[in-house]
Amino acid sequence: MSLPHVLVLHGWTGSGPDHWQTWLARTVSEHGGLADMPHFSDPDAPDLTTWLRELDTHLEAAPADRERVVVAHSLGCYLWLHHAAREGIQNVDRVLLVAPPAPDHPEPAIKSFFPAPLDPANLRRAAKSTRLVVGEGDPYCEMRVSKQLAEALRIEVDVLPGAAHINTDAGYGEWPAVLKWVRSKTVPLSPR
């Protein structure tokens, strides 16, 4: 079986060279998989309509002869939820939503992404399976809110102790557990 095609969706301000998403895309490619990590327009002041249009382009380019996997971080999770709420969309096999901010996050730069559609039927239509991973102590989303989000979406959630926003600041450069999930659906996901 060939490795999947992995579409990596960054969040607000993007993912830098030391971020686990960059590491994941590079590592998947080095091991014979196909990785696509688009740099969405104006990541410091994202526009939902623009990002959805760009996401569509990348989904349409995904090969049909491999499993298609989406790995989204932070605001990229809400990009996926908005994608899933639309009609006539490109669907995928698996989705991993990592460290989404609170659904009512007050940051003005990302206001076009809220309110977010939280419909479990849309998620099931957009992907065969969706999983949520959150970090304990995430400054952008309290644990109680993360668990409410998982419940609203009716998806499994993995809580990583002390992982905060699961980003470079929290020590997430290399993250072998996410690579295992991409390659073999290994769950639950564990800390780095």
PyMOL commands that set and color helices and strands:
alter all, ss='L'
color gray80, all
select helices_A, chain A and resi 20-30+48-61+75-84+108-113+120-126+143-153+168-170+176-184
alter helices_A, ss='H'
color red, helices_A
select strands_A, chain A and resi 5-9+34-36+68-73+92-98+127-135+156-160
alter strands_A, ss='S'
color yellow, strands_A
deselect
rebuild
show_as cartoon
